[in-house]
Amino acid sequence: MLYRILFPVLALAVYVSSVEAAPAPALTVVASVRPLTLLINDLTQGAEIEVKTLLPRGATPHDYALKPSDLKAVAVADLVLWLGPASEPYLKKIVTNAANVIEWETRPNLLRLPVRESLHEPHGHGQEHHDDHDHHGAGFDPHFWFSVDNALVLVDGLAKQLMDLQPQQAAIITQNKARLIERLQQQRTQSSAIASTAAAPFILSHDAYHYLEEDLGIHSAGAISMDPEIKPGVKHLMAIKKRVEEDKIRCVITDPSVSSALLDKVDVQPPLTRVSIDPLGWDYDGSSYAEWISSVYVKMVVCVTAQ
């Protein structure tokens, strides 16, 4: 009789104990592009957080068609991180279905560099970097992740949001944030000291590295393409080739959006050194923003020291 009474009580106690011991479900975060995923990874290392990158390898915000699985991922995510409506207009409608959203392009104190002319003028011609009106249109460069200061602006807001959603992870996120800030600032200081001292002229296949140049204290001499979706004309290619010859440029930063055949049209003898940097980070196999941006710095240094 006693056994019949105690068994249900013990079973209930075991069930309650197992429910209390069960870990809290992981926080789900959707990032629109891979550099954002890498940044979240650094900030949340060791925390119970799952991150999904919306834009897959090989796709660009210009041509990507959202899948039903993308719509579902955004709708069920605890947090969605994207660039914003001017930078990623194809996401404007679906982010309204997200529970929580962080928009990078409208964060306070964000550095928004202007879109440049394809044949860049020498640095310092009075361009205004903090244009509070640009973020409402397409007048700024959306590659914010190449700026350490912009990364830290995002990290600050992202850390607060994540800790609000999962207070039990606050200690881990705070520790990761402090470590990340120190590392990024140190890497930039060291790399800019090397790059700005060498400062050999170079060109870009696609003008996606304006923020990176600012951080390293260097300035490209021109870009073959301003928009990978628009093929440059013969007159422009001849102007770039003339600048390469006259300025004795020895290196070009390439990325997957510009074909080798197009690069061949501006090449000279001896051939330009081609250093590849994928603006969307798919040329990097790791999971850390700090590691990825460090590898990008190394490639830029190689280019500006090319002889």
Backbone hydrogen bonds, N-H to C=O, Kabsch-Sander energy under -0.5 kcal/mol:
donor,donor_aa,acceptor,acceptor_aa,energy
5,I,1,M,-1.4
6,L,2,L,-2.7
7,F,3,Y,-2.5
9,V,5,I,-1.0
10,L,6,L,-2.9
11,A,7,F,-2.5
12,L,8,P,-2.3
13,A,9,V,-2.0
14,V,10,L,-2.3
15,Y,11,A,-2.2
16,V,12,L,-2.5
17,S,13,A,-2.2
18,S,14,V,-2.2
19,V,15,Y,-2.1
20,E,16,V,-2.3
21,A,17,S,-1.9
22,A,18,S,-0.9
27,L,48,E,-2.4
29,V,27,L,-0.5
29,V,50,E,-3.0
30,V,79,L,-2.5
31,A,52,K,-3.0
32,S,81,L,-2.3
36,L,33,V,-0.9
37,T,33,V,-1.3
38,L,34,R,-2.6
39,L,35,P,-1.7
40,I,36,L,-2.4
41,N,37,T,-2.5
42,D,38,L,-1.8
43,L,39,L,-1.8
44,T,40,I,-2.1
45,Q,42,D,-0.6
47,A,44,T,-2.7
49,I,47,A,-1.9
50,E,27,L,-3.5
52,K,29,V,-2.5
54,L,31,A,-3.0
54,L,52,K,-0.5
55,L,32,S,-1.9
59,A,56,P,-1.9
63,D,60,T,-1.2
64,Y,60,T,-1.5
66,L,64,Y,-0.6
70,D,67,K,-0.7
71,L,67,K,-1.9
72,K,68,P,-2.1
73,A,69,S,-2.2
74,V,70,D,-2.2
75,A,71,L,-2.0
76,V,72,K,-2.3
77,A,73,A,-0.9
78,D,28,T,-1.8
79,L,28,T,-1.4
80,V,100,N,-2.5
81,L,30,V,-3.1
82,W,80,V,-0.5
82,W,102,I,-2.3
88,E,84,G,-2.9
91,L,88,E,-2.1
92,K,89,P,-1.3
95,V,91,L,-2.0
96,T,93,K,-0.9
97,N,94,I,-1.8
98,A,95,V,-1.5
99,A,77,A,-0.8
102,I,80,V,-2.6
104,W,82,W,-2.4
104,W,102,I,-0.6
105,E,83,L,-3.6
107,R,104,W,-2.0
110,L,107,R,-1.5
112,R,110,L,-0.6
112,R,129,H,-0.8
113,L,111,L,-0.6
115,V,139,G,-1.2
120,H,118,S,-0.9
129,H,127,Q,-0.6
131,D,112,R,-0.6
131,D,129,H,-1.1
132,D,130,H,-0.9
134,D,131,D,-0.9
135,H,131,D,-0.6
136,H,133,H,-1.6
137,G,134,D,-2.2
139,G,134,D,-0.7
141,D,113,L,-3.2
144,F,142,P,-2.1
146,F,143,H,-1.6
147,S,144,F,-2.0
148,V,146,F,-0.5
151,A,147,S,-2.2
152,L,148,V,-2.4
153,V,149,D,-1.8
154,L,150,N,-2.0
155,V,151,A,-2.6
156,D,152,L,-2.0
157,G,153,V,-1.5
158,L,154,L,-3.0
159,A,155,V,-2.7
160,K,156,D,-1.6
161,Q,157,G,-2.0
162,L,158,L,-2.6
163,M,159,A,-2.2
164,D,160,K,-1.7
165,L,161,Q,-1.9
166,Q,162,L,-2.4
169,Q,166,Q,-2.2
170,A,167,P,-1.7
173,I,169,Q,-2.4
174,T,170,A,-2.7
175,Q,171,A,-2.0
176,N,172,I,-2.6
177,K,173,I,-2.5
178,A,174,T,-2.0
179,R,175,Q,-2.0
180,L,176,N,-2.6
181,I,177,K,-2.6
182,E,178,A,-1.9
183,R,179,R,-2.2
184,L,180,L,-2.8
185,Q,181,I,-2.1
186,Q,182,E,-2.0
187,Q,183,R,-2.7
188,R,184,L,-2.2
189,T,185,Q,-2.2
190,Q,186,Q,-2.4
191,S,187,Q,-2.5
192,S,188,R,-2.7
193,A,189,T,-1.5
194,I,190,Q,-1.2
195,A,191,S,-2.9
196,S,192,S,-2.3
197,T,193,A,-0.6
198,A,194,I,-1.8
199,A,195,A,-2.3
200,A,304,V,-2.1
203,I,251,C,-1.9
204,L,222,G,-2.4
205,S,253,I,-2.9
207,D,225,S,-2.0
208,A,206,H,-2.4
213,E,209,Y,-2.4
214,E,210,H,-2.0
215,D,211,Y,-2.2
216,L,212,L,-1.8
217,G,213,E,-1.1
218,I,213,E,-2.2
221,A,202,F,-3.2
223,A,118,S,-3.2
224,I,204,L,-2.6
225,S,205,S,-1.3
230,I,227,D,-2.3
231,K,229,E,-0.5
237,L,233,G,-2.1
238,M,234,V,-2.4
239,A,235,K,-1.8
240,I,236,H,-2.2
241,K,237,L,-2.4
242,K,238,M,-2.3
243,R,239,A,-2.0
244,V,240,I,-2.3
245,E,241,K,-2.1
246,E,242,K,-2.8
247,D,243,R,-2.7
248,K,245,E,-0.6
249,I,244,V,-2.0
250,R,201,P,-0.9
252,V,273,T,-2.7
253,I,203,I,-2.5
254,T,252,V,-0.6
254,T,275,V,-2.5
258,V,255,D,-1.8
263,L,259,S,-1.5
264,D,260,S,-2.2
265,K,261,A,-0.7
265,K,262,L,-0.6
266,V,263,L,-1.5
267,D,264,D,-0.8
273,T,250,R,-3.0
275,V,252,V,-2.4
275,V,273,T,-0.6
276,S,274,R,-0.5
277,I,254,T,-3.1
281,G,278,D,-2.1
284,Y,281,G,-1.2
289,Y,38,L,-1.3
292,W,288,S,-2.2
293,I,289,Y,-3.0
294,S,290,A,-1.6
295,S,291,E,-2.0
296,V,292,W,-1.9
297,Y,293,I,-2.1
298,V,294,S,-1.9
299,K,295,S,-1.7
300,M,296,V,-2.2
301,V,297,Y,-2.5
302,V,298,V,-2.1
303,C,299,K,-1.9
304,V,300,M,-2.5
305,T,301,V,-1.0
306,A,303,C,-1.3
